[in-house]
Amino acid sequence: MTYPSMGDKIPRNNVHCTIPDDPEQSTYRFIIVAAKRAPQLQGGARPVLPTSSKKPTIIAMEEVRRGLVKYELVGLPLVEKAPAP
């Protein structure tokens, strides 16, 4: 068996660290929602999806990335649609 030298990098699967590229989603919104979900998991809330990770931040990011965490936008003005004639 050969071992990698110190200069060789072992590729890692960092899918759990990726931020969605969805133009409808804001990167800041993703971070804020995940940051609010992580303390819930630390406080004993059950994860929505099965995971092998024990880190609440990783679990929270994966839940938000998959769209499993529901959130509400507050502070934005409501835009009413005009009734169709």
N, CA, C and O atoms as a CHARMM CRD file, in Angstrom:
* protein
*
  340
    1    1 MET  N      0.84800  -1.18700   0.00000 PROA 1      0.00000
    2    1 MET  CA     0.00000   0.00000   0.00000 PROA 1      0.00000
    3    1 MET  C      0.88800   1.24200   0.00000 PROA 1      0.00000
    4    1 MET  O      1.85300   1.32200   0.75900 PROA 1      0.00000
    5    2 THR  N      0.56300   2.19100  -0.83900 PROA 2      0.00000
    6    2 THR  CA     1.34200   3.42600  -0.89100 PROA 2      0.00000
    7    2 THR  C      0.54400   4.54400  -0.25500 PROA 2      0.00000
    8    2 THR  O     -0.67800   4.61900  -0.38300 PROA 2      0.00000
    9    3 TYR  N      1.24700   5.38500   0.41500 PROA 3      0.00000
   10    3 TYR  CA     0.63100   6.52800   1.07800 PROA 3      0.00000
   11    3 TYR  C      0.93600   7.79000   0.29100 PROA 3      0.00000
   12    3 TYR  O      2.02200   7.91200  -0.27700 PROA 3      0.00000
   13    4 PRO  N     -0.00800   8.73800   0.24400 PROA 4      0.00000
   14    4 PRO  CA     0.27700   9.98400  -0.48400 PROA 4      0.00000
   15    4 PRO  C      1.34400  10.78600   0.23500 PROA 4      0.00000
   16    4 PRO  O      1.42000  10.79600   1.46400 PROA 4      0.00000
   17    5 SER  N      2.17400  11.46400  -0.56300 PROA 5      0.00000
   18    5 SER  CA     3.19300  12.30600   0.04200 PROA 5      0.00000
   19    5 SER  C      2.53300  13.57100   0.59200 PROA 5      0.00000
   20    5 SER  O      1.35500  13.82200   0.33600 PROA 5      0.00000
   21    6 MET  N      3.27800  14.34900   1.33100 PROA 6      0.00000
   22    6 MET  CA     2.70900  15.52700   1.98400 PROA 6      0.00000
   23    6 MET  C      2.23700  16.55900   0.97900 PROA 6      0.00000
   24    6 MET  O      1.35600  17.36100   1.29200 PROA 6      0.00000
   25    7 GLY  N      2.80700  16.55900  -0.23500 PROA 7      0.00000
   26    7 GLY  CA     2.41500  17.52400  -1.24700 PROA 7      0.00000
   27    7 GLY  C      1.13600  17.13900  -1.98000 PROA 7      0.00000
   28    7 GLY  O      0.47100  17.98900  -2.57100 PROA 7      0.00000
   29    8 ASP  N      0.79000  15.84000  -1.93700 PROA 8      0.00000
   30    8 ASP  CA    -0.41400  15.37200  -2.62200 PROA 8      0.00000
   31    8 ASP  C     -1.64100  15.67800  -1.78000 PROA 8      0.00000
   32    8 ASP  O     -1.65500  15.47400  -0.56600 PROA 8      0.00000
   33    9 LYS  N     -2.65800  16.16700  -2.45000 PROA 9      0.00000
   34    9 LYS  CA    -3.89700  16.45400  -1.74200 PROA 9      0.00000
   35    9 LYS  C     -4.90100  15.35300  -2.03300 PROA 9      0.00000
   36    9 LYS  O     -5.06500  14.92900  -3.17700 PROA 9      0.00000
   37   10 ILE  N     -5.56000  14.90400  -1.00100 PROA 10     0.00000
   38   10 ILE  CA    -6.59600  13.89700  -1.15100 PROA 10     0.00000
   39   10 ILE  C     -7.89700  14.62600  -1.44500 PROA 10     0.00000
   40   10 ILE  O     -8.31200  15.48900  -0.67100 PROA 10     0.00000
   41   11 PRO  N     -8.55500  14.28400  -2.57100 PROA 11     0.00000
   42   11 PRO  CA    -9.81800  14.96800  -2.86700 PROA 11     0.00000
   43   11 PRO  C    -10.87500  14.62800  -1.82500 PROA 11     0.00000
   44   11 PRO  O    -10.98200  13.48200  -1.38800 PROA 11     0.00000
   45   12 ARG  N    -11.64100  15.61500  -1.43900 PROA 12     0.00000
   46   12 ARG  CA   -12.69100  15.42600  -0.45400 PROA 12     0.00000
   47   12 ARG  C    -14.03300  15.75900  -1.06800 PROA 12     0.00000
   48   12 ARG  O    -14.12500  16.54900  -2.00800 PROA 12     0.00000
   49   13 ASN  N    -15.03900  15.16500  -0.54300 PROA 13     0.00000
   50   13 ASN  CA   -16.39600  15.42500  -0.99000 PROA 13     0.00000
   51   13 ASN  C    -16.96000  16.57100  -0.15300 PROA 13     0.00000
   52   13 ASN  O    -17.35300  16.36900   0.99500 PROA 13     0.00000
   53   14 ASN  N    -16.99900  17.75400  -0.71900 PROA 14     0.00000
   54   14 ASN  CA   -17.47700  18.93400   0.00400 PROA 14     0.00000
   55   14 ASN  C    -18.85400  19.36600  -0.46300 PROA 14     0.00000
   56   14 ASN  O    -19.16600  20.55700  -0.45400 PROA 14     0.00000
   57   15 VAL  N    -19.67800  18.41700  -0.86900 PROA 15     0.00000
   58   15 VAL  CA   -21.00700  18.75000  -1.34400 PROA 15     0.00000
   59   15 VAL  C    -21.80400  19.45100  -0.24400 PROA 15     0.00000
   60   15 VAL  O    -22.59300  20.35100  -0.53200 PROA 15     0.00000
   61   16 HSD  N    -21.60600  19.04800   1.00600 PROA 16     0.00000
   62   16 HSD  CA   -22.35200  19.63800   2.10900 PROA 16     0.00000
   63   16 HSD  C    -21.97500  21.10400   2.35000 PROA 16     0.00000
   64   16 HSD  O    -22.69000  21.81000   3.06000 PROA 16     0.00000
   65   17 CYS  N    -20.88500  21.56100   1.78100 PROA 17     0.00000
   66   17 CYS  CA   -20.43300  22.93700   1.99400 PROA 17     0.00000
   67   17 CYS  C    -20.79000  23.85600   0.83800 PROA 17     0.00000
   68   17 CYS  O    -20.47500  25.04600   0.87800 PROA 17     0.00000
   69   18 THR  N    -21.43800  23.33200  -0.18300 PROA 18     0.00000
   70   18 THR  CA   -21.73800  24.16400  -1.34400 PROA 18     0.00000
   71   18 THR  C    -22.98100  24.99000  -1.11800 PROA 18     0.00000
   72   18 THR  O    -23.92600  24.55600  -0.45900 PROA 18     0.00000
   73   19 ILE  N    -22.96900  26.17800  -1.67000 PROA 19     0.00000
   74   19 ILE  CA   -24.11600  27.07500  -1.61000 PROA 19     0.00000
   75   19 ILE  C    -24.86000  26.93400  -2.92400 PROA 19     0.00000
   76   19 ILE  O    -24.23700  26.95200  -3.98500 PROA 19     0.00000
   77   20 PRO  N    -26.18000  26.79400  -2.88100 PROA 20     0.00000
   78   20 PRO  CA   -26.92800  26.59500  -4.12300 PROA 20     0.00000
   79   20 PRO  C    -26.71400  27.73600  -5.11400 PROA 20     0.00000
   80   20 PRO  O    -26.57500  28.89600  -4.72800 PROA 20     0.00000
   81   21 ASP  N    -26.69000  27.38400  -6.39000 PROA 21     0.00000
   82   21 ASP  CA   -26.50100  28.37100  -7.45500 PROA 21     0.00000
   83   21 ASP  C    -27.82900  28.83700  -8.03000 PROA 21     0.00000
   84   21 ASP  O    -27.87300  29.37300  -9.13600 PROA 21     0.00000
   85   22 ASP  N    -28.88900  28.63900  -7.30200 PROA 22     0.00000
   86   22 ASP  CA   -30.21800  29.01900  -7.76300 PROA 22     0.00000
   87   22 ASP  C    -30.32500  30.54300  -7.77800 PROA 22     0.00000
   88   22 ASP  O    -30.13800  31.17400  -6.73700 PROA 22     0.00000
   89   23 PRO  N    -30.62200  31.15300  -8.93300 PROA 23     0.00000
   90   23 PRO  CA   -30.70300  32.61600  -8.98600 PROA 23     0.00000
   91   23 PRO  C    -31.84700  33.18600  -8.14200 PROA 23     0.00000
   92   23 PRO  O    -31.81700  34.35700  -7.76500 PROA 23     0.00000
   93   24 GLU  N    -32.85200  32.36000  -7.84600 PROA 24     0.00000
   94   24 GLU  CA   -33.95800  32.82100  -7.01100 PROA 24     0.00000
   95   24 GLU  C    -33.56900  32.88100  -5.53100 PROA 24     0.00000
   96   24 GLU  O    -34.21300  33.57900  -4.74700 PROA 24     0.00000
   97   25 GLN  N    -32.54000  32.16600  -5.15800 PROA 25     0.00000
   98   25 GLN  CA   -32.10500  32.13000  -3.77300 PROA 25     0.00000
   99   25 GLN  C    -30.95400  33.11500  -3.56400 PROA 25     0.00000
  100   25 GLN  O    -30.09100  33.27200  -4.42700 PROA 25     0.00000
  101   26 SER  N    -30.95700  33.75300  -2.44300 PROA 26     0.00000
  102   26 SER  CA   -29.87100  34.65200  -2.08800 PROA 26     0.00000
  103   26 SER  C    -28.83700  33.87900  -1.27100 PROA 26     0.00000
  104   26 SER  O    -29.19600  33.09100  -0.39500 PROA 26     0.00000
  105   27 THR  N    -27.57100  34.10300  -1.55600 PROA 27     0.00000
  106   27 THR  CA   -26.50700  33.47200  -0.77900 PROA 27     0.00000
  107   27 THR  C    -26.60700  33.88800   0.67700 PROA 27     0.00000
  108   27 THR  O    -26.39900  33.07500   1.57800 PROA 27     0.00000
  109   28 TYR  N    -26.92600  35.15400   0.90700 PROA 28     0.00000
  110   28 TYR  CA   -27.04400  35.65400   2.27500 PROA 28     0.00000
  111   28 TYR  C    -28.21800  34.99700   2.98400 PROA 28     0.00000
  112   28 TYR  O    -28.12600  34.67500   4.16900 PROA 28     0.00000
  113   29 ARG  N    -29.31400  34.79700   2.27200 PROA 29     0.00000
  114   29 ARG  CA   -30.48400  34.15200   2.86400 PROA 29     0.00000
  115   29 ARG  C    -30.13900  32.71800   3.25100 PROA 29     0.00000
  116   29 ARG  O    -30.52200  32.25400   4.32500 PROA 29     0.00000
  117   30 PHE  N    -29.41800  32.01900   2.38200 PROA 30     0.00000
  118   30 PHE  CA   -28.99400  30.64800   2.67700 PROA 30     0.00000
  119   30 PHE  C    -28.18500  30.60500   3.96900 PROA 30     0.00000
  120   30 PHE  O    -28.42500  29.76500   4.83600 PROA 30     0.00000
  121   31 ILE  N    -27.23100  31.51100   4.08800 PROA 31     0.00000
  122   31 ILE  CA   -26.35800  31.53900   5.26800 PROA 31     0.00000
  123   31 ILE  C    -27.14300  31.87900   6.52100 PROA 31     0.00000
  124   31 ILE  O    -26.94400  31.25400   7.56300 PROA 31     0.00000
  125   32 ILE  N    -28.03200  32.85800   6.43900 PROA 32     0.00000
  126   32 ILE  CA   -28.80100  33.27900   7.60700 PROA 32     0.00000
  127   32 ILE  C    -29.74300  32.17400   8.06400 PROA 32     0.00000
  128   32 ILE  O    -29.84300  31.90200   9.26000 PROA 32     0.00000
  129   33 VAL  N    -30.43800  31.53100   7.12100 PROA 33     0.00000
  130   33 VAL  CA   -31.37000  30.46000   7.49200 PROA 33     0.00000
  131   33 VAL  C    -30.60100  29.28700   8.10600 PROA 33     0.00000
  132   33 VAL  O    -31.03800  28.72600   9.11100 PROA 33     0.00000
  133   34 ALA  N    -29.47200  28.91500   7.52000 PROA 34     0.00000
  134   34 ALA  CA   -28.67200  27.82400   8.08900 PROA 34     0.00000
  135   34 ALA  C    -28.12100  28.20200   9.46100 PROA 34     0.00000
  136   34 ALA  O    -28.04500  27.36300  10.35900 PROA 34     0.00000
  137   35 ALA  N    -27.74100  29.46500   9.61800 PROA 35     0.00000
  138   35 ALA  CA   -27.21200  29.92400  10.90800 PROA 35     0.00000
  139   35 ALA  C    -28.28700  29.93100  11.99000 PROA 35     0.00000
  140   35 ALA  O    -27.97600  29.75900  13.16900 PROA 35     0.00000
  141   36 LYS  N    -29.53500  30.12600  11.60700 PROA 36     0.00000
  142   36 LYS  CA   -30.62100  30.08500  12.58600 PROA 36     0.00000
  143   36 LYS  C    -31.06700  28.64900  12.87000 PROA 36     0.00000
  144   36 LYS  O    -31.59400  28.36000  13.94400 PROA 36     0.00000
  145   37 ARG  N    -30.85600  27.75900  11.91200 PROA 37     0.00000
  146   37 ARG  CA   -31.25200  26.36100  12.09500 PROA 37     0.00000
  147   37 ARG  C    -30.25200  25.61000  12.98000 PROA 37     0.00000
  148   37 ARG  O    -30.66000  24.75300  13.76400 PROA 37     0.00000
  149   38 ALA  N    -28.96500  25.90800  12.87400 PROA 38     0.00000
  150   38 ALA  CA   -27.93100  25.19200  13.62100 PROA 38     0.00000
  151   38 ALA  C    -28.15500  25.22500  15.13400 PROA 38     0.00000
  152   38 ALA  O    -28.03400  24.17800  15.77000 PROA 38     0.00000
  153   39 PRO  N    -28.47700  26.37700  15.74600 PROA 39     0.00000
  154   39 PRO  CA   -28.73400  26.37100  17.19200 PROA 39     0.00000
  155   39 PRO  C    -29.96000  25.54200  17.57600 PROA 39     0.00000
  156   39 PRO  O    -30.01300  24.98600  18.67300 PROA 39     0.00000
  157   40 GLN  N    -30.93800  25.45800  16.68300 PROA 40     0.00000
  158   40 GLN  CA   -32.09300  24.60200  16.95400 PROA 40     0.00000
  159   40 GLN  C    -31.64600  23.14900  17.06300 PROA 40     0.00000
  160   40 GLN  O    -32.08700  22.42000  17.95200 PROA 40     0.00000
  161   41 LEU  N    -30.76900  22.73600  16.15300 PROA 41     0.00000
  162   41 LEU  CA   -30.25400  21.36900  16.19300 PROA 41     0.00000
  163   41 LEU  C    -29.39600  21.14200  17.43200 PROA 41     0.00000
  164   41 LEU  O    -29.44900  20.07400  18.04200 PROA 41     0.00000
  165   42 GLN  N    -28.60700  22.14400  17.80300 PROA 42     0.00000
  166   42 GLN  CA   -27.79300  22.03000  19.02000 PROA 42     0.00000
  167   42 GLN  C    -28.66600  21.92100  20.26000 PROA 42     0.00000
  168   42 GLN  O    -28.29800  21.26000  21.23100 PROA 42     0.00000
  169   43 GLY  N    -29.82300  22.57200  20.22300 PROA 43     0.00000
  170   43 GLY  CA   -30.73800  22.55700  21.36100 PROA 43     0.00000
  171   43 GLY  C    -31.57800  21.30100  21.46500 PROA 43     0.00000
  172   43 GLY  O    -32.37100  21.16600  22.39700 PROA 43     0.00000
  173   44 GLY  N    -31.42100  20.38000  20.52800 PROA 44     0.00000
  174   44 GLY  CA   -32.13200  19.11500  20.62300 PROA 44     0.00000
  175   44 GLY  C    -33.16400  18.85800  19.53600 PROA 44     0.00000
  176   44 GLY  O    -33.79500  17.80100  19.53500 PROA 44     0.00000
  177   45 ALA  N    -33.35500  19.79900  18.60600 PROA 45     0.00000
  178   45 ALA  CA   -34.29800  19.56800  17.50900 PROA 45     0.00000
  179   45 ALA  C    -33.79000  18.42100  16.64800 PROA 45     0.00000
  180   45 ALA  O    -32.58700  18.26100  16.44500 PROA 45     0.00000
  181   46 ARG  N    -34.71700  17.63500  16.15200 PROA 46     0.00000
  182   46 ARG  CA   -34.34000  16.48100  15.31600 PROA 46     0.00000
  183   46 ARG  C    -34.05600  16.94000  13.89300 PROA 46     0.00000
  184   46 ARG  O    -34.76800  17.79200  13.36000 PROA 46     0.00000
  185   47 PRO  N    -33.01600  16.37800  13.27300 PROA 47     0.00000
  186   47 PRO  CA   -32.75300  16.68500  11.86500 PROA 47     0.00000
  187   47 PRO  C    -33.89900  16.19400  10.98800 PROA 47     0.00000
  188   47 PRO  O    -34.53800  15.18900  11.30100 PROA 47     0.00000
  189   48 VAL  N    -34.15700  16.89600   9.90200 PROA 48     0.00000
  190   48 VAL  CA   -35.23600  16.55200   8.99500 PROA 48     0.00000
  191   48 VAL  C    -34.82700  15.39900   8.08100 PROA 48     0.00000
  192   48 VAL  O    -35.68600  14.67700   7.57500 PROA 48     0.00000
  193   49 LEU  N    -33.52700  15.22000   7.86600 PROA 49     0.00000
  194   49 LEU  CA   -33.06900  14.16700   6.98100 PROA 49     0.00000
  195   49 LEU  C    -32.05500  13.29300   7.70100 PROA 49     0.00000
  196   49 LEU  O    -31.35500  13.75800   8.60000 PROA 49     0.00000
  197   50 PRO  N    -31.97600  12.02200   7.30600 PROA 50     0.00000
  198   50 PRO  CA   -30.97100  11.15900   7.93100 PROA 50     0.00000
  199   50 PRO  C    -29.56700  11.58900   7.50700 PROA 50     0.00000
  200   50 PRO  O    -29.32600  11.88000   6.33500 PROA 50     0.00000
  201   51 THR  N    -28.66200  11.62500   8.45000 PROA 51     0.00000
  202   51 THR  CA   -27.31200  12.08300   8.15000 PROA 51     0.00000
  203   51 THR  C    -26.30200  11.33800   9.00200 PROA 51     0.00000
  204   51 THR  O    -26.62000  10.85400  10.08800 PROA 51     0.00000
  205   52 SER  N    -25.09200  11.25600   8.50000 PROA 52     0.00000
  206   52 SER  CA   -24.01500  10.63000   9.26200 PROA 52     0.00000
  207   52 SER  C    -23.20600  11.68000  10.01900 PROA 52     0.00000
  208   52 SER  O    -22.38500  11.33700  10.87000 PROA 52     0.00000
  209   53 SER  N    -23.43300  12.94900   9.71400 PROA 53     0.00000
  210   53 SER  CA   -22.69100  14.03100  10.36900 PROA 53     0.00000
  211   53 SER  C    -23.26900  14.30700  11.74900 PROA 53     0.00000
  212   53 SER  O    -24.47700  14.21800  11.96400 PROA 53     0.00000
  213   54 LYS  N    -22.40200  14.63700  12.66000 PROA 54     0.00000
  214   54 LYS  CA   -22.81800  15.01100  14.00900 PROA 54     0.00000
  215   54 LYS  C    -22.76500  16.53000  14.20600 PROA 54     0.00000
  216   54 LYS  O    -23.19200  17.04400  15.24000 PROA 54     0.00000
  217   55 LYS  N    -22.23800  17.24000  13.20600 PROA 55     0.00000
  218   55 LYS  CA   -22.06500  18.68600  13.33400 PROA 55     0.00000
  219   55 LYS  C    -23.35400  19.40800  12.94600 PROA 55     0.00000
  220   55 LYS  O    -23.84100  19.23700  11.82800 PROA 55     0.00000
  221   56 PRO  N    -23.91200  20.21100  13.85300 PROA 56     0.00000
  222   56 PRO  CA   -25.16600  20.90000  13.56700 PROA 56     0.00000
  223   56 PRO  C    -25.08200  21.86600  12.39400 PROA 56     0.00000
  224   56 PRO  O    -26.06400  22.04000  11.67200 PROA 56     0.00000
  225   57 THR  N    -23.93400  22.49400  12.19100 PROA 57     0.00000
  226   57 THR  CA   -23.82500  23.44400  11.07900 PROA 57     0.00000
  227   57 THR  C    -23.87900  22.72000   9.73800 PROA 57     0.00000
  228   57 THR  O    -24.48800  23.21800   8.79100 PROA 57     0.00000
  229   58 ILE  N    -23.25400  21.56300   9.64800 PROA 58     0.00000
  230   58 ILE  CA   -23.26100  20.78600   8.40700 PROA 58     0.00000
  231   58 ILE  C    -24.67400  20.28200   8.12400 PROA 58     0.00000
  232   58 ILE  O    -25.14500  20.34400   6.98800 PROA 58     0.00000
  233   59 ILE  N    -25.34400  19.78500   9.15700 PROA 59     0.00000
  234   59 ILE  CA   -26.71000  19.28700   9.00200 PROA 59     0.00000
  235   59 ILE  C    -27.63100  20.42800   8.57400 PROA 59     0.00000
  236   59 ILE  O    -28.45600  20.26200   7.67500 PROA 59     0.00000
  237   60 ALA  N    -27.49100  21.57800   9.21600 PROA 60     0.00000
  238   60 ALA  CA   -28.33800  22.73700   8.89200 PROA 60     0.00000
  239   60 ALA  C    -28.12600  23.18300   7.45000 PROA 60     0.00000
  240   60 ALA  O    -29.09300  23.47200   6.74600 PROA 60     0.00000
  241   61 MET  N    -26.87700  23.24300   7.00400 PROA 61     0.00000
  242   61 MET  CA   -26.60500  23.66300   5.62800 PROA 61     0.00000
  243   61 MET  C    -27.20800  22.68800   4.63100 PROA 61     0.00000
  244   61 MET  O    -27.74800  23.10800   3.60800 PROA 61     0.00000
  245   62 GLU  N    -27.12600  21.40700   4.90900 PROA 62     0.00000
  246   62 GLU  CA   -27.68200  20.41100   3.99400 PROA 62     0.00000
  247   62 GLU  C    -29.20900  20.50400   3.95500 PROA 62     0.00000
  248   62 GLU  O    -29.81100  20.38800   2.88800 PROA 62     0.00000
  249   63 GLU  N    -29.82500  20.70900   5.09800 PROA 63     0.00000
  250   63 GLU  CA   -31.28600  20.85500   5.13900 PROA 63     0.00000
  251   63 GLU  C    -31.73600  22.07800   4.34100 PROA 63     0.00000
  252   63 GLU  O    -32.70200  22.00500   3.58000 PROA 63     0.00000
  253   64 VAL  N    -31.04800  23.18200   4.51300 PROA 64     0.00000
  254   64 VAL  CA   -31.41400  24.41300   3.79700 PROA 64     0.00000
  255   64 VAL  C    -31.14000  24.24900   2.30600 PROA 64     0.00000
  256   64 VAL  O    -31.94700  24.67700   1.48100 PROA 64     0.00000
  257   65 ARG  N    -30.01100  23.63500   1.95200 PROA 65     0.00000
  258   65 ARG  CA   -29.66000  23.44200   0.54700 PROA 65     0.00000
  259   65 ARG  C    -30.70300  22.59200  -0.17600 PROA 65     0.00000
  260   65 ARG  O    -30.99000  22.81600  -1.35200 PROA 65     0.00000
  261   66 ARG  N    -31.26300  21.62300   0.53300 PROA 66     0.00000
  262   66 ARG  CA   -32.28900  20.76600  -0.06600 PROA 66     0.00000
  263   66 ARG  C    -33.69400  21.35900   0.00800 PROA 66     0.00000
  264   66 ARG  O    -34.64600  20.77900  -0.51500 PROA 66     0.00000
  265   67 GLY  N    -33.82000  22.51000   0.65500 PROA 67     0.00000
  266   67 GLY  CA   -35.13100  23.16100   0.74300 PROA 67     0.00000
  267   67 GLY  C    -36.04200  22.55400   1.78300 PROA 67     0.00000
  268   67 GLY  O    -37.26300  22.66800   1.67100 PROA 67     0.00000
  269   68 LEU  N    -35.48200  21.90800   2.79700 PROA 68     0.00000
  270   68 LEU  CA   -36.28000  21.23700   3.82300 PROA 68     0.00000
  271   68 LEU  C    -36.60400  22.12900   5.00600 PROA 68     0.00000
  272   68 LEU  O    -37.42300  21.76000   5.84800 PROA 68     0.00000
  273   69 VAL  N    -35.98000  23.29300   5.08700 PROA 69     0.00000
  274   69 VAL  CA   -36.23200  24.22400   6.18500 PROA 69     0.00000
  275   69 VAL  C    -37.16000  25.31700   5.67600 PROA 69     0.00000
  276   69 VAL  O    -36.84600  26.01600   4.71300 PROA 69     0.00000
  277   70 LYS  N    -38.29200  25.45300   6.32700 PROA 70     0.00000
  278   70 LYS  CA   -39.26100  26.48000   5.94100 PROA 70     0.00000
  279   70 LYS  C    -38.92100  27.78400   6.66200 PROA 70     0.00000
  280   70 LYS  O    -38.59900  27.78600   7.85000 PROA 70     0.00000
  281   71 TYR  N    -38.99800  28.87600   5.93500 PROA 71     0.00000
  282   71 TYR  CA   -38.73400  30.18300   6.52600 PROA 71     0.00000
  283   71 TYR  C    -39.66500  31.19900   5.89600 PROA 71     0.00000
  284   71 TYR  O    -40.26200  30.95600   4.84700 PROA 71     0.00000
  285   72 GLU  N    -39.77500  32.33200   6.55100 PROA 72     0.00000
  286   72 GLU  CA   -40.66200  33.39300   6.08700 PROA 72     0.00000
  287   72 GLU  C    -39.86200  34.68100   5.98800 PROA 72     0.00000
  288   72 GLU  O    -39.10700  35.02100   6.89900 PROA 72     0.00000
  289   73 LEU  N    -40.02500  35.39300   4.88900 PROA 73     0.00000
  290   73 LEU  CA   -39.35600  36.67300   4.72200 PROA 73     0.00000
  291   73 LEU  C    -40.17200  37.73600   5.44400 PROA 73     0.00000
  292   73 LEU  O    -41.36200  37.90000   5.17500 PROA 73     0.00000
  293   74 VAL  N    -39.54100  38.44600   6.34700 PROA 74     0.00000
  294   74 VAL  CA   -40.22700  39.50200   7.08300 PROA 74     0.00000
  295   74 VAL  C    -39.58200  40.84100   6.75400 PROA 74     0.00000
  296   74 VAL  O    -38.40400  40.91000   6.40400 PROA 74     0.00000
  297   75 GLY  N    -40.35500  41.87900   6.86900 PROA 75     0.00000
  298   75 GLY  CA   -39.83600  43.21900   6.64700 PROA 75     0.00000
  299   75 GLY  C    -39.89600  43.66900   5.19400 PROA 75     0.00000
  300   75 GLY  O    -39.49000  44.79000   4.88800 PROA 75     0.00000
  301   76 LEU  N    -40.38500  42.83400   4.30100 PROA 76     0.00000
  302   76 LEU  CA   -40.50200  43.22600   2.91000 PROA 76     0.00000
  303   76 LEU  C    -41.92300  43.73300   2.66100 PROA 76     0.00000
  304   76 LEU  O    -42.88000  43.15100   3.17200 PROA 76     0.00000
  305   77 PRO  N    -42.07300  44.80900   1.88300 PROA 77     0.00000
  306   77 PRO  CA   -43.42900  45.30100   1.59800 PROA 77     0.00000
  307   77 PRO  C    -44.18800  44.29900   0.75400 PROA 77     0.00000
  308   77 PRO  O    -43.63200  43.69300  -0.16200 PROA 77     0.00000
  309   78 LEU  N    -45.45100  44.13200   1.06500 PROA 78     0.00000
  310   78 LEU  CA   -46.30000  43.22600   0.30000 PROA 78     0.00000
  311   78 LEU  C    -46.72300  43.90600  -0.99200 PROA 78     0.00000
  312   78 LEU  O    -47.10000  45.07800  -0.99400 PROA 78     0.00000
  313   79 VAL  N    -46.65900  43.17300  -2.07400 PROA 79     0.00000
  314   79 VAL  CA   -47.08000  43.69900  -3.37500 PROA 79     0.00000
  315   79 VAL  C    -48.38300  43.02300  -3.71200 PROA 79     0.00000
  316   79 VAL  O    -48.44900  41.80200  -3.85500 PROA 79     0.00000
  317   80 GLU  N    -49.43300  43.83500  -3.84000 PROA 80     0.00000
  318   80 GLU  CA   -50.73900  43.27500  -4.16200 PROA 80     0.00000
  319   80 GLU  C    -50.90600  43.22800  -5.66900 PROA 80     0.00000
  320   80 GLU  O    -50.53700  44.15800  -6.38600 PROA 80     0.00000
  321   81 LYS  N    -51.47000  42.12500  -6.12800 PROA 81     0.00000
  322   81 LYS  CA   -51.72400  41.98500  -7.55500 PROA 81     0.00000
  323   81 LYS  C    -53.05600  42.63400  -7.88900 PROA 81     0.00000
  324   81 LYS  O    -54.02700  42.51900  -7.14100 PROA 81     0.00000
  325   82 ALA  N    -53.08300  43.31400  -9.01800 PROA 82     0.00000
  326   82 ALA  CA   -54.31900  43.94600  -9.45900 PROA 82     0.00000
  327   82 ALA  C    -55.26100  42.85400  -9.96200 PROA 82     0.00000
  328   82 ALA  O    -54.82200  41.91900 -10.63100 PROA 82     0.00000
  329   83 PRO  N    -56.54700  42.96500  -9.64700 PROA 83     0.00000
  330   83 PRO  CA   -57.49100  41.95000 -10.12100 PROA 83     0.00000
  331   83 PRO  C    -57.59700  41.98100 -11.64400 PROA 83     0.00000
  332   83 PRO  O    -57.55600  43.04700 -12.25900 PROA 83     0.00000
  333   84 ALA  N    -57.73100  40.81200 -12.23600 PROA 84     0.00000
  334   84 ALA  CA   -57.85300  40.71100 -13.68300 PROA 84     0.00000
  335   84 ALA  C    -59.21700  41.21600 -14.11500 PROA 84     0.00000
  336   84 ALA  O    -60.21500  40.91400 -13.46100 PROA 84     0.00000
  337   85 PRO  N    -59.28500  41.98100 -15.20600 PROA 85     0.00000
  338   85 PRO  CA   -60.57800  42.51200 -15.65400 PROA 85     0.00000
  339   85 PRO  C    -61.47200  41.43400 -16.23700 PROA 85     0.00000
  340   85 PRO  O    -62.59200  41.72100 -16.65800 PROA 85     0.00000
